């Protein structure tokens, strides 16, 4: 979270005109208007700390990354798995039930196991 706090603080300074705008993922430019992208900040905070841990869910969950938008959806394949159940309690809303996966993905989806 410390890294996110620093990046958001830099973005807020840039939006306020105190420092020049450099590459900062939390700044949204619309014409000459600069704003801090609070939705992206919230998403980054929600995902902070997940790196390296969700990979333990090889057959328990299926990860789908939208190639156009870059959004990730995690489908719960085995809700009885104790690790997945723990993650689901720790991060409510992280998993989407498998029956909500589009049929085209479910039928032709490729599962890679580490």
TIKOLPA-389832 format. One record per residue: y, z, x of N, C-alpha, C in turn; residue number from 1; residue in three letters. Coordinates in nm, 4 decimals. Each point is the difference from the previous one (the first is absolute). Layout:
<pts>
@n.c2:Y	n.c3:Z	n.c1:X	ca.c2:Y	ca.c3:Z	ca.c1:X	c.c2:Y	c.c3:Z	c.c1:X	pos:NUM	code:ALA $
...
</pts>
This chain:
<pts>
@n.c2:-0.1196	n.c3:0.0000	n.c1:0.0818	ca.c2:0.1196	ca.c3:0.0000	ca.c1:-0.0818	c.c2:0.1262	c.c3:0.0000	c.c1:0.0864	pos:1	code:UNK $
@n.c2:-0.0094	n.c3:0.0560	n.c1:0.1195	ca.c2:0.1171	ca.c3:0.0087	ca.c1:0.0868	c.c2:0.0538	c.c3:-0.1391	c.c1:0.0310	pos:2	code:UNK $
@n.c2:-0.0889	n.c3:-0.0947	n.c1:0.0294	ca.c2:0.0419	ca.c3:-0.1363	ca.c1:0.0297	c.c2:0.0678	c.c3:-0.0657	c.c1:-0.1181	pos:3	code:UNK $
@n.c2:-0.0513	n.c3:0.0257	n.c1:-0.1196	ca.c2:0.0612	ca.c3:-0.0560	ca.c1:-0.1208	c.c2:0.1381	c.c3:0.0601	c.c1:-0.0204	pos:4	code:UNK $
@n.c2:0.0127	n.c3:0.1314	n.c1:0.0196	ca.c2:0.1300	ca.c3:0.0660	ca.c1:-0.0150	c.c2:0.1039	c.c3:-0.0612	c.c1:0.0938	pos:5	code:UNK $
@n.c2:-0.0401	n.c3:-0.0260	n.c1:0.1254	ca.c2:0.0923	ca.c3:-0.0598	ca.c1:0.0974	c.c2:0.0415	c.c3:-0.1401	c.c1:-0.0427	pos:6	code:UNK $
@n.c2:-0.0964	n.c3:-0.0805	n.c1:-0.0455	ca.c2:0.0305	ca.c3:-0.1367	ca.c1:-0.0412	c.c2:0.0919	c.c3:-0.0022	c.c1:-0.1213	pos:7	code:UNK $
@n.c2:-0.0238	n.c3:0.0892	n.c1:-0.0958	ca.c2:0.0844	ca.c3:0.0058	ca.c1:-0.1199	c.c2:0.1399	c.c3:0.0471	c.c1:0.0375	pos:8	code:UNK $
@n.c2:0.0104	n.c3:0.0968	n.c1:0.0909	ca.c2:0.1315	ca.c3:0.0480	ca.c1:0.0445	c.c2:0.0781	c.c3:-0.1126	c.c1:0.0670	pos:9	code:UNK $
@n.c2:-0.0668	n.c3:-0.0802	n.c1:0.0828	ca.c2:0.0658	ca.c3:-0.1146	ca.c1:0.0636	c.c2:0.0436	c.c3:-0.1015	c.c1:-0.1045	pos:10	code:UNK $
@n.c2:-0.0840	n.c3:-0.0227	n.c1:-0.0994	ca.c2:0.0344	ca.c3:-0.0939	ca.c1:-0.1070	c.c2:0.1215	c.c3:0.0485	c.c1:-0.0773	pos:11	code:UNK $
@n.c2:0.0045	n.c3:0.1293	n.c1:-0.0292	ca.c2:0.1139	ca.c3:0.0553	ca.c1:-0.0748	c.c2:0.1291	c.c3:-0.0128	c.c1:0.0801	pos:12	code:UNK $
@n.c2:-0.0066	n.c3:0.0220	n.c1:0.1317	ca.c2:0.1184	ca.c3:-0.0170	ca.c1:0.0857	c.c2:0.0449	c.c3:-0.1449	c.c1:0.0022	pos:13	code:UNK $
@n.c2:-0.0955	n.c3:-0.0927	n.c1:0.0064	ca.c2:0.0347	ca.c3:-0.1417	ca.c1:0.0018	c.c2:0.0631	c.c3:-0.0422	c.c1:-0.1322	pos:14	code:UNK $
@n.c2:-0.0531	n.c3:0.0479	n.c1:-0.1110	ca.c2:0.0552	ca.c3:-0.0334	ca.c1:-0.1319	c.c2:0.1405	c.c3:0.0573	c.c1:-0.0148	pos:15	code:UNK $
@n.c2:0.0224	n.c3:0.1193	n.c1:0.0575	ca.c2:0.1325	ca.c3:0.0628	ca.c1:-0.0076	c.c2:0.0996	c.c3:-0.0659	c.c1:0.0950	pos:16	code:UNK $
@n.c2:-0.0471	n.c3:-0.0901	n.c1:0.0876	ca.c2:0.0888	ca.c3:-0.0694	ca.c1:0.0925	c.c2:0.0269	c.c3:0.0764	c.c1:0.1285	pos:17	code:UNK $
@n.c2:-0.0761	n.c3:0.1054	n.c1:0.0265	ca.c2:0.0210	ca.c3:0.0813	ca.c1:0.1201	c.c2:-0.0634	c.c3:-0.0620	c.c1:0.1233	pos:18	code:UNK $
@n.c2:-0.1047	n.c3:-0.0786	n.c1:-0.0186	ca.c2:-0.0672	ca.c3:-0.0689	ca.c1:0.1104	c.c2:-0.0288	c.c3:-0.1424	c.c1:-0.0445	pos:19	code:UNK $
@n.c2:-0.0136	n.c3:-0.0932	n.c1:0.0962	ca.c2:-0.0320	ca.c3:-0.1380	ca.c1:-0.0403	c.c2:-0.1408	c.c3:-0.0100	c.c1:-0.0563	pos:20	code:UNK $
@n.c2:-0.0174	n.c3:-0.0967	n.c1:-0.0906	ca.c2:-0.1313	ca.c3:-0.0217	ca.c1:-0.0609	c.c2:-0.0886	c.c3:-0.0703	c.c1:0.1016	pos:21	code:UNK $
@n.c2:-0.1089	n.c3:0.0630	n.c1:0.0337	ca.c2:-0.1010	ca.c3:-0.0619	ca.c1:0.0850	c.c2:-0.1244	c.c3:-0.0125	c.c1:-0.0848	pos:22	code:UNK $
@n.c2:-0.1094	n.c3:-0.0385	n.c1:0.0608	ca.c2:-0.1237	ca.c3:-0.0119	ca.c1:-0.0772	c.c2:-0.0399	c.c3:0.1377	c.c1:-0.0519	pos:23	code:UNK $
@n.c2:-0.0003	n.c3:0.0143	n.c1:-0.1303	ca.c2:-0.0386	ca.c3:0.1257	ca.c1:-0.0624	c.c2:-0.0665	c.c3:-0.0349	c.c1:-0.1325	pos:24	code:UNK $
@n.c2:-0.1249	n.c3:0.0392	n.c1:-0.0143	ca.c2:-0.0747	ca.c3:-0.0396	ca.c1:-0.1190	c.c2:0.0493	c.c3:0.0662	c.c1:-0.1271	pos:25	code:UNK $
@n.c2:0.0815	n.c3:0.1035	n.c1:0.0103	ca.c2:0.0461	ca.c3:0.0700	ca.c1:-0.1194	c.c2:0.1357	c.c3:-0.0502	c.c1:-0.0500	pos:26	code:UNK $
@n.c2:0.0553	n.c3:-0.1040	n.c1:0.0634	ca.c2:0.1269	ca.c3:-0.0570	ca.c1:-0.0447	c.c2:-0.0277	c.c3:-0.1284	c.c1:-0.0765	pos:27	code:UNK $
@n.c2:0.0625	n.c3:-0.0116	n.c1:-0.1164	ca.c2:-0.0082	ca.c3:-0.1222	ca.c1:-0.0788	c.c2:0.1377	c.c3:-0.0640	c.c1:0.0012	pos:28	code:UNK $
@n.c2:0.0049	n.c3:-0.1258	n.c1:0.0408	ca.c2:0.1259	ca.c3:-0.0740	ca.c1:0.0021	c.c2:0.0019	c.c3:-0.0969	c.c1:-0.1167	pos:29	code:UNK $
@n.c2:0.1024	n.c3:0.0107	n.c1:-0.0836	ca.c2:0.0197	ca.c3:-0.0931	ca.c1:-0.1111	c.c2:0.1419	c.c3:-0.0535	c.c1:0.0145	pos:30	code:UNK $
@n.c2:0.0099	n.c3:-0.1192	n.c1:0.0564	ca.c2:0.1331	ca.c3:-0.0529	ca.c1:0.0299	c.c2:0.0636	c.c3:0.0874	c.c1:0.1059	pos:31	code:UNK $
@n.c2:0.1180	n.c3:0.0518	n.c1:-0.0299	ca.c2:0.0689	ca.c3:0.0890	ca.c1:0.0943	c.c2:-0.0286	c.c3:0.1473	c.c1:-0.0296	pos:32	code:UNK $
@n.c2:-0.0813	n.c3:0.0271	n.c1:-0.1021	ca.c2:-0.0289	ca.c3:0.1369	ca.c1:-0.0411	c.c2:-0.1224	c.c3:0.0534	c.c1:0.0742	pos:33	code:UNK $
@n.c2:0.0137	n.c3:0.1182	n.c1:0.0570	ca.c2:-0.1111	ca.c3:0.0665	ca.c1:0.0678	c.c2:-0.0382	c.c3:0.1248	c.c1:-0.0796	pos:34	code:UNK $
@n.c2:-0.1289	n.c3:0.0167	n.c1:-0.0230	ca.c2:-0.0479	ca.c3:0.1191	ca.c1:-0.0692	c.c2:-0.1265	c.c3:0.0501	c.c1:0.0696	pos:35	code:UNK $
@n.c2:-0.0282	n.c3:0.1286	n.c1:-0.0187	ca.c2:-0.1245	ca.c3:0.0575	ca.c1:0.0495	c.c2:-0.1067	c.c3:-0.0259	c.c1:-0.1057	pos:36	code:UNK $
@n.c2:-0.1104	n.c3:-0.0587	n.c1:0.0407	ca.c2:-0.1090	ca.c3:-0.0329	ca.c1:-0.0918	c.c2:-0.0811	c.c3:0.1274	c.c1:-0.0254	pos:37	code:UNK $
@n.c2:0.0321	n.c3:0.0689	n.c1:-0.1075	ca.c2:-0.0651	ca.c3:0.1284	ca.c1:-0.0314	c.c2:-0.1443	c.c3:-0.0185	c.c1:-0.0449	pos:38	code:UNK $
@n.c2:-0.0317	n.c3:-0.1133	n.c1:-0.0620	ca.c2:-0.1389	ca.c3:-0.0251	ca.c1:-0.0404	c.c2:-0.0891	c.c3:-0.0124	c.c1:0.1224	pos:39	code:UNK $
@n.c2:0.0461	n.c3:-0.0732	n.c1:0.1011	ca.c2:-0.0766	ca.c3:-0.0149	ca.c1:0.1223	c.c2:-0.0122	c.c3:0.1334	c.c1:0.0730	pos:40	code:UNK $
@n.c2:0.1057	n.c3:0.0793	n.c1:-0.0035	ca.c2:-0.0046	ca.c3:0.1332	ca.c1:0.0614	c.c2:-0.1062	c.c3:0.0859	c.c1:-0.0681	pos:41	code:UNK $
@n.c2:-0.0022	n.c3:-0.0013	n.c1:-0.1334	ca.c2:-0.0979	ca.c3:0.0794	ca.c1:-0.0744	c.c2:-0.1419	c.c3:-0.0463	c.c1:0.0308	pos:42	code:UNK $
@n.c2:-0.0196	n.c3:-0.1314	n.c1:0.0088	ca.c2:-0.1324	ca.c3:-0.0537	ca.c1:0.0312	c.c2:-0.0429	c.c3:0.0426	c.c1:0.1405	pos:43	code:UNK $
@n.c2:0.0917	n.c3:-0.0085	n.c1:0.0960	ca.c2:-0.0327	ca.c3:0.0392	ca.c1:0.1371	c.c2:-0.0357	c.c3:0.1480	c.c1:0.0075	pos:44	code:UNK $
@n.c2:0.0735	n.c3:0.0830	n.c1:-0.0733	ca.c2:-0.0309	ca.c3:0.1440	ca.c1:-0.0005	c.c2:-0.1357	c.c3:0.0274	c.c1:-0.0658	pos:45	code:UNK $
@n.c2:-0.0315	n.c3:-0.0759	n.c1:-0.1054	ca.c2:-0.1284	ca.c3:0.0197	ca.c1:-0.0684	c.c2:-0.1171	c.c3:-0.0402	c.c1:0.0888	pos:46	code:UNK $
@n.c2:0.0208	n.c3:-0.1024	n.c1:0.0829	ca.c2:-0.1084	ca.c3:-0.0494	ca.c1:0.0848	c.c2:-0.0051	c.c3:0.0681	c.c1:0.1362	pos:47	code:UNK $
@n.c2:0.1024	n.c3:0.0778	n.c1:0.0325	ca.c2:0.0029	ca.c3:0.0658	ca.c1:0.1305	c.c2:-0.1214	c.c3:0.0908	c.c1:0.0161	pos:48	code:UNK $
@n.c2:-0.0637	n.c3:-0.0085	n.c1:0.1127	ca.c2:-0.1151	ca.c3:0.0844	ca.c1:0.0290	c.c2:-0.1327	c.c3:-0.0582	c.c1:-0.0413	pos:49	code:UNK $
@n.c2:0.0001	n.c3:-0.1155	n.c1:-0.0663	ca.c2:-0.1261	ca.c3:-0.0580	ca.c1:-0.0445	c.c2:-0.0656	c.c3:-0.0867	c.c1:0.1066	pos:50	code:UNK $
@n.c2:0.0750	n.c3:-0.0451	n.c1:0.0988	ca.c2:-0.0535	ca.c3:-0.0917	ca.c1:0.1000	c.c2:-0.1210	c.c3:0.0610	c.c1:0.0700	pos:51	code:UNK $
@n.c2:-0.1058	n.c3:-0.0752	n.c1:0.0088	ca.c2:-0.1185	ca.c3:0.0428	ca.c1:0.0722	c.c2:-0.0964	c.c3:0.0831	c.c1:-0.0813	pos:52	code:UNK $
@n.c2:0.0402	n.c3:0.0474	n.c1:-0.1145	ca.c2:-0.0869	ca.c3:0.0862	ca.c1:-0.0776	c.c2:-0.0721	c.c3:-0.0753	c.c1:-0.1118	pos:53	code:UNK $
@n.c2:0.0679	n.c3:-0.0921	n.c1:-0.0634	ca.c2:-0.0626	ca.c3:-0.0710	ca.c1:-0.1102	c.c2:-0.1130	c.c3:-0.0905	c.c1:0.0470	pos:54	code:UNK $
@n.c2:-0.0084	n.c3:-0.0258	n.c1:0.1290	ca.c2:-0.1075	ca.c3:-0.0837	ca.c1:0.0504	c.c2:-0.1359	c.c3:0.0690	c.c1:-0.0114	pos:55	code:UNK $
@n.c2:-0.0027	n.c3:0.1290	n.c1:-0.0245	ca.c2:-0.1259	ca.c3:0.0719	ca.c1:-0.0187	c.c2:-0.0641	c.c3:-0.0325	c.c1:-0.1348	pos:56	code:UNK $
@n.c2:0.0668	n.c3:-0.0735	n.c1:-0.0841	ca.c2:-0.0461	ca.c3:-0.0273	ca.c1:-0.1351	c.c2:-0.0634	c.c3:-0.1383	c.c1:-0.0108	pos:57	code:UNK $
@n.c2:-0.0785	n.c3:-0.0407	n.c1:0.1000	ca.c2:-0.0527	ca.c3:-0.1367	ca.c1:0.0068	c.c2:-0.0552	c.c3:-0.0502	c.c1:-0.1332	pos:58	code:UNK $
@n.c2:-0.1075	n.c3:0.0600	n.c1:-0.0506	ca.c2:-0.0648	ca.c3:-0.0512	ca.c1:-0.1207	c.c2:0.0494	c.c3:0.0714	c.c1:-0.1253	pos:59	code:UNK $
@n.c2:0.0823	n.c3:0.1007	n.c1:0.0158	ca.c2:0.0473	ca.c3:0.0784	ca.c1:-0.1126	c.c2:0.1178	c.c3:-0.0647	c.c1:-0.0695	pos:60	code:UNK $
@n.c2:0.0788	n.c3:-0.0734	n.c1:0.0756	ca.c2:0.1191	ca.c3:-0.0617	ca.c1:-0.0556	c.c2:0.0124	c.c3:-0.1424	c.c1:0.0512	pos:61	code:UNK $
@n.c2:0.0671	n.c3:-0.0826	n.c1:-0.0786	ca.c2:0.0284	ca.c3:-0.1358	ca.c1:0.0420	c.c2:0.1511	c.c3:-0.0171	c.c1:0.0037	pos:62	code:UNK $
@n.c2:0.0471	n.c3:-0.0512	n.c1:0.1101	ca.c2:0.1434	ca.c3:-0.0185	ca.c1:0.0202	c.c2:0.0338	c.c3:-0.1465	c.c1:-0.0245	pos:63	code:UNK $
@n.c2:0.1003	n.c3:-0.0230	n.c1:-0.0824	ca.c2:0.0442	ca.c3:-0.1354	ca.c1:-0.0294	c.c2:0.1468	c.c3:-0.0094	c.c1:0.0397	pos:64	code:UNK $
@n.c2:0.0304	n.c3:-0.0942	n.c1:0.0909	ca.c2:0.1369	ca.c3:-0.0208	ca.c1:0.0448	c.c2:0.0484	c.c3:-0.1315	c.c1:-0.0592	pos:65	code:UNK $
@n.c2:0.1058	n.c3:0.0076	n.c1:-0.0778	ca.c2:0.0580	ca.c3:-0.1177	ca.c1:-0.0619	c.c2:0.0681	c.c3:-0.0822	c.c1:0.1093	pos:66	code:UNK $
@n.c2:-0.0456	n.c3:-0.1211	n.c1:0.0214	ca.c2:0.0515	ca.c3:-0.0846	ca.c1:0.1075	c.c2:0.1442	c.c3:-0.0436	c.c1:-0.0243	pos:67	code:UNK $
@n.c2:0.0428	n.c3:-0.0012	n.c1:-0.1243	ca.c2:0.1360	ca.c3:-0.0447	ca.c1:-0.0306	c.c2:0.1000	c.c3:0.1140	c.c1:0.0123	pos:68	code:UNK $
@n.c2:-0.0293	n.c3:0.1129	n.c1:-0.0624	ca.c2:0.0928	ca.c3:0.1133	ca.c1:-0.0023	c.c2:-0.0260	c.c3:0.1014	c.c1:0.1109	pos:69	code:UNK $
@n.c2:-0.1219	n.c3:0.0016	n.c1:0.0535	ca.c2:-0.0335	ca.c3:0.0972	ca.c1:0.1033	c.c2:-0.0366	c.c3:0.1365	c.c1:-0.0551	pos:70	code:UNK $
@n.c2:-0.0130	n.c3:0.0111	n.c1:-0.1308	ca.c2:-0.0363	ca.c3:0.1284	ca.c1:-0.0596	c.c2:-0.1496	c.c3:0.0242	c.c1:0.0168	pos:71	code:UNK $
@n.c2:-0.0367	n.c3:0.1248	n.c1:0.0114	ca.c2:-0.1403	ca.c3:0.0371	ca.c1:0.0168	c.c2:-0.0454	c.c3:0.0799	c.c1:-0.1208	pos:72	code:UNK $
@n.c2:-0.1165	n.c3:-0.0351	n.c1:-0.0524	ca.c2:-0.0610	ca.c3:0.0743	ca.c1:-0.1092	c.c2:-0.1349	c.c3:0.0501	c.c1:0.0494	pos:73	code:UNK $
@n.c2:-0.0269	n.c3:0.1267	n.c1:-0.0232	ca.c2:-0.1269	ca.c3:0.0591	ca.c1:0.0425	c.c2:-0.0827	c.c3:0.0267	c.c1:-0.1251	pos:74	code:UNK $
@n.c2:-0.1120	n.c3:-0.0694	n.c1:-0.0104	ca.c2:-0.0880	ca.c3:0.0156	ca.c1:-0.1160	c.c2:-0.1120	c.c3:0.0976	c.c1:0.0353	pos:75	code:UNK $
@n.c2:-0.0211	n.c3:0.0988	n.c1:-0.0863	ca.c2:-0.1027	ca.c3:0.1017	ca.c1:0.0194	c.c2:-0.1337	c.c3:-0.0538	c.c1:-0.0470	pos:76	code:UNK $
@n.c2:-0.0892	n.c3:-0.0268	n.c1:0.0959	ca.c2:-0.1319	ca.c3:-0.0540	ca.c1:-0.0337	c.c2:-0.0977	c.c3:0.1105	c.c1:-0.0359	pos:77	code:UNK $
@n.c2:0.0128	n.c3:0.1165	n.c1:0.0638	ca.c2:-0.0941	ca.c3:0.1100	ca.c1:-0.0238	c.c2:0.0772	c.c3:0.1302	c.c1:-0.0212	pos:78	code:UNK $
@n.c2:0.0370	n.c3:0.0314	n.c1:-0.1242	ca.c2:0.0787	ca.c3:0.1209	ca.c1:-0.0260	c.c2:-0.0754	c.c3:0.1296	c.c1:0.0286	pos:79	code:UNK $
@n.c2:-0.1335	n.c3:-0.0076	n.c1:0.0178	ca.c2:-0.0776	ca.c3:0.1211	ca.c1:0.0284	c.c2:-0.0061	c.c3:0.0322	c.c1:0.1489	pos:80	code:UNK $
@n.c2:0.0522	n.c3:-0.0888	n.c1:0.0842	ca.c2:-0.0005	ca.c3:0.0246	ca.c1:0.1437	c.c2:0.0949	c.c3:0.1168	c.c1:0.0304	pos:81	code:UNK $
@n.c2:-0.0470	n.c3:0.1030	n.c1:0.0721	ca.c2:0.0842	ca.c3:0.1179	ca.c1:0.0224	c.c2:0.1267	c.c3:-0.0291	c.c1:0.0802	pos:82	code:UNK $
@n.c2:-0.0062	n.c3:-0.0918	n.c1:0.0957	ca.c2:0.1197	ca.c3:-0.0318	ca.c1:0.0790	c.c2:0.1030	c.c3:-0.0694	c.c1:-0.0882	pos:83	code:UNK $
@n.c2:-0.0455	n.c3:-0.0980	n.c1:-0.0768	ca.c2:0.0918	ca.c3:-0.0713	ca.c1:-0.0892	c.c2:0.0583	c.c3:0.0941	c.c1:-0.1054	pos:84	code:UNK $
@n.c2:-0.0821	n.c3:0.0894	n.c1:-0.0523	ca.c2:0.0475	ca.c3:0.0956	ca.c1:-0.1005	c.c2:0.1077	c.c3:0.0914	c.c1:0.0597	pos:85	code:UNK $
@n.c2:-0.0184	n.c3:0.0389	n.c1:0.1261	ca.c2:0.0992	ca.c3:0.0838	ca.c1:0.0676	c.c2:0.1309	c.c3:-0.0756	c.c1:0.0172	pos:86	code:UNK $
@n.c2:-0.0091	n.c3:-0.1259	n.c1:0.0468	ca.c2:0.1212	ca.c3:-0.0814	ca.c1:0.0135	c.c2:0.0682	c.c3:-0.0185	c.c1:-0.1350	pos:87	code:UNK $
@n.c2:-0.0776	n.c3:-0.0205	n.c1:-0.1049	ca.c2:0.0575	ca.c3:-0.0198	ca.c1:-0.1332	c.c2:0.0754	c.c3:0.1247	c.c1:-0.0470	pos:88	code:UNK $
@n.c2:-0.0514	n.c3:0.1184	n.c1:0.0355	ca.c2:0.0709	ca.c3:0.1239	ca.c1:-0.0351	c.c2:0.1244	c.c3:0.0188	c.c1:0.0870	pos:89	code:UNK $
@n.c2:-0.0106	n.c3:-0.0380	n.c1:0.1275	ca.c2:0.1131	ca.c3:0.0165	ca.c1:0.0918	c.c2:0.1131	c.c3:-0.0990	c.c1:-0.0298	pos:90	code:UNK $
@n.c2:-0.0373	n.c3:-0.1223	n.c1:-0.0391	ca.c2:0.0981	ca.c3:-0.1052	ca.c1:-0.0231	c.c2:-0.0194	c.c3:-0.0596	c.c1:-0.1396	pos:91	code:UNK $
@n.c2:0.0449	n.c3:0.0717	n.c1:-0.1033	ca.c2:-0.0166	ca.c3:-0.0520	ca.c1:-0.1357	c.c2:0.0670	c.c3:-0.1367	c.c1:-0.0132	pos:92	code:UNK $
@n.c2:-0.0695	n.c3:-0.0906	n.c1:-0.0644	ca.c2:0.0534	ca.c3:-0.1335	ca.c1:-0.0186	c.c2:-0.0325	c.c3:-0.0963	c.c1:0.1126	pos:93	code:UNK $
@n.c2:-0.0669	n.c3:0.0477	n.c1:0.1041	ca.c2:-0.0340	ca.c3:-0.0875	ca.c1:0.1123	c.c2:-0.1080	c.c3:-0.1006	c.c1:-0.0384	pos:94	code:UNK $
@n.c2:-0.0970	n.c3:0.0450	n.c1:-0.0790	ca.c2:-0.1125	ca.c3:-0.0853	ca.c1:-0.0361	c.c2:0.0174	c.c3:-0.0588	c.c1:-0.1392	pos:95	code:UNK $
@n.c2:-0.0461	n.c3:-0.1231	n.c1:-0.0142	ca.c2:-0.0047	ca.c3:-0.0671	ca.c1:-0.1292	c.c2:-0.1471	c.c3:-0.0124	c.c1:-0.0372	pos:96	code:UNK $
@n.c2:-0.0369	n.c3:0.0286	n.c1:-0.1249	ca.c2:-0.1409	ca.c3:-0.0129	ca.c1:-0.0386	c.c2:-0.0516	c.c3:-0.1414	c.c1:0.0247	pos:97	code:UNK $
@n.c2:-0.1244	n.c3:-0.0099	n.c1:0.0425	ca.c2:-0.0604	ca.c3:-0.1285	ca.c1:0.0343	c.c2:-0.0020	c.c3:-0.0963	c.c1:-0.1186	pos:98	code:UNK $
@n.c2:-0.0108	n.c3:0.0536	n.c1:-0.1222	ca.c2:-0.0051	ca.c3:-0.0888	ca.c1:-0.1160	c.c2:0.1347	c.c3:-0.0667	c.c1:-0.0283	pos:99	code:UNK $
@n.c2:0.1076	n.c3:0.0419	n.c1:0.0688	ca.c2:0.1303	ca.c3:-0.0638	ca.c1:-0.0142	c.c2:0.0196	c.c3:-0.1138	c.c1:0.1004	pos:100	code:UNK $
@n.c2:-0.0977	n.c3:-0.0178	n.c1:0.0912	ca.c2:0.0088	ca.c3:-0.1094	ca.c1:0.0964	c.c2:-0.0189	c.c3:-0.1319	c.c1:-0.0747	pos:101	code:UNK $
@n.c2:0.0852	n.c3:-0.1000	n.c1:0.0269	ca.c2:-0.0163	ca.c3:-0.1289	ca.c1:-0.0669	c.c2:-0.1392	c.c3:-0.0566	c.c1:0.0253	pos:102	code:UNK $
@n.c2:-0.0566	n.c3:-0.0623	n.c1:-0.1024	ca.c2:-0.1368	ca.c3:-0.0526	ca.c1:0.0083	c.c2:-0.0174	c.c3:-0.0980	c.c1:0.1145	pos:103	code:UNK $
@n.c2:0.1007	n.c3:-0.0815	n.c1:0.0264	ca.c2:-0.0094	ca.c3:-0.0983	ca.c1:0.1084	c.c2:-0.0193	c.c3:0.0692	c.c1:0.1347	pos:104	code:UNK $
@n.c2:0.0643	n.c3:0.1136	n.c1:0.0177	ca.c2:-0.0167	ca.c3:0.0749	ca.c1:0.1255	c.c2:-0.1342	c.c3:0.0717	c.c1:0.0028	pos:105	code:UNK $
@n.c2:-0.0377	n.c3:0.0569	n.c1:-0.1136	ca.c2:-0.1247	ca.c3:0.0758	ca.c1:-0.0066	c.c2:-0.1206	c.c3:-0.0901	c.c1:0.0262	pos:106	code:UNK $
@n.c2:0.0027	n.c3:-0.1195	n.c1:-0.0555	ca.c2:-0.1130	ca.c3:-0.0908	ca.c1:0.0144	c.c2:-0.0051	c.c3:-0.0649	c.c1:0.1377	pos:107	code:UNK $
@n.c2:0.1169	n.c3:-0.0361	n.c1:0.0529	ca.c2:0.0021	ca.c3:-0.0710	ca.c1:0.1270	c.c2:0.0505	c.c3:0.0822	c.c1:0.1151	pos:108	code:UNK $
@n.c2:0.0250	n.c3:0.1288	n.c1:-0.0272	ca.c2:0.0543	ca.c3:0.0854	ca.c1:0.1038	c.c2:-0.0954	c.c3:0.0209	c.c1:0.1158	pos:109	code:UNK $
@n.c2:0.0549	n.c3:0.0063	n.c1:0.1173	ca.c2:-0.0794	ca.c3:0.0195	ca.c1:0.1204	c.c2:0.0215	c.c3:0.1413	c.c1:0.0488	pos:110	code:UNK $
@n.c2:-0.1048	n.c3:0.0731	n.c1:0.0242	ca.c2:0.0107	ca.c3:0.1367	ca.c1:0.0482	c.c2:-0.0389	c.c3:0.0018	c.c1:0.1466	pos:111	code:UNK $
@n.c2:0.0882	n.c3:0.0550	n.c1:0.0820	ca.c2:-0.0334	ca.c3:0.0149	ca.c1:0.1411	c.c2:-0.0289	c.c3:0.1458	c.c1:0.0266	pos:112	code:UNK $
@n.c2:-0.1064	n.c3:0.0271	n.c1:0.0659	ca.c2:-0.0371	ca.c3:0.1378	ca.c1:0.0327	c.c2:0.0066	c.c3:0.0117	c.c1:0.1508	pos:113	code:UNK $
@n.c2:0.0825	n.c3:0.1011	n.c1:0.0432	ca.c2:0.0313	ca.c3:0.0213	ca.c1:0.1401	c.c2:-0.1142	c.c3:0.0073	c.c1:0.0882	pos:114	code:UNK $
</pts>
